[in-house]
Amino acid sequence: MDKLKSKKWWEDVAVRAIKTMATTFVSTIGTGVIGLFDVDWRATLSLLIMSGISSLALNLAMLPEPEEGETEDLGEE
């Protein structure tokens, strides 16, 4: 759980989330849009936010389980 306290880990998570959001943006914009005003910006923004949240959740889910002695650091006894 030390990773949750690590600035480097959070920076890496932010970079991955931004990359995921950029990929989502490109794939959303590229689907049947003829011009700039044809884009449903509200739906696109919603998808971008959800992809960022999903990326964050995936990174949290990939954290290793705490070791036996690490639970004391979390305030649990």
C-alpha positions as CSV (number, residue, x, y, z in Angstrom):
1,M,0.0,0.0,0.0
2,D,3.0,2.3,0.0
3,K,2.3,3.0,-3.7
4,L,-0.8,5.0,-2.7
5,K,1.5,7.3,-0.9
6,S,4.0,7.5,-3.8
7,K,3.9,10.7,-5.9
8,K,5.6,8.8,-8.7
9,W,2.8,6.1,-8.7
10,W,0.1,8.8,-8.9
11,E,2.0,10.6,-11.7
12,D,2.2,7.3,-13.7
13,V,-1.5,6.7,-13.1
14,A,-2.4,10.2,-14.3
15,V,-0.3,9.7,-17.5
16,R,-2.1,6.3,-18.2
17,A,-5.5,7.9,-17.6
18,I,-4.7,10.8,-20.0
19,K,-3.5,8.3,-22.6
20,T,-6.7,6.3,-22.2
21,M,-8.8,9.5,-22.5
22,A,-6.9,10.5,-25.6
23,T,-7.5,7.1,-27.2
24,T,-11.2,7.4,-26.3
25,F,-11.3,10.9,-27.8
26,V,-9.8,9.8,-31.1
27,S,-12.1,6.8,-31.4
28,T,-15.2,8.8,-30.5
29,I,-14.5,11.7,-32.8
30,G,-13.6,9.4,-35.7
31,T,-17.0,7.6,-35.8
32,G,-19.2,9.1,-38.6
33,V,-18.4,12.7,-37.9
34,I,-18.3,15.0,-41.0
35,G,-17.4,18.3,-39.3
36,L,-16.5,19.9,-36.1
37,F,-20.1,21.0,-35.4
38,D,-21.4,17.4,-35.9
39,V,-19.6,16.2,-32.8
40,D,-21.8,15.5,-29.8
41,W,-19.4,17.3,-27.3
42,R,-21.5,16.5,-24.3
43,A,-21.5,12.7,-25.0
44,T,-17.8,12.9,-25.9
45,L,-16.9,14.6,-22.7
46,S,-18.9,12.1,-20.7
47,L,-17.1,9.2,-22.4
48,L,-13.7,10.9,-21.7
49,I,-14.5,11.3,-18.0
50,M,-15.7,7.7,-17.7
51,S,-12.6,6.3,-19.5
52,G,-10.4,8.3,-17.1
53,I,-12.3,6.9,-14.1
54,S,-12.1,3.4,-15.5
55,S,-8.3,3.8,-16.0
56,L,-7.9,4.9,-12.3
57,A,-10.1,2.0,-11.1
58,L,-8.1,-0.5,-13.1
59,N,-4.8,0.8,-11.7
60,L,-6.2,0.6,-8.1
61,A,-7.4,-2.9,-8.8
62,M,-3.9,-4.0,-10.0
63,L,-2.3,-3.0,-6.7
64,P,-1.0,-6.0,-4.8
65,E,-2.7,-7.3,-1.8
66,P,-1.2,-6.0,1.5
67,E,1.3,-8.2,3.2
68,E,0.5,-9.6,6.7
69,G,2.3,-6.7,8.5
70,E,1.1,-3.9,6.3
71,T,-2.4,-3.8,7.6
72,E,-1.2,-2.0,10.7
73,D,-0.1,0.9,8.5
74,L,-3.7,1.3,7.4
75,G,-5.0,1.9,11.0
76,E,-6.4,-1.6,11.3
77,E,-5.6,-4.0,14.1
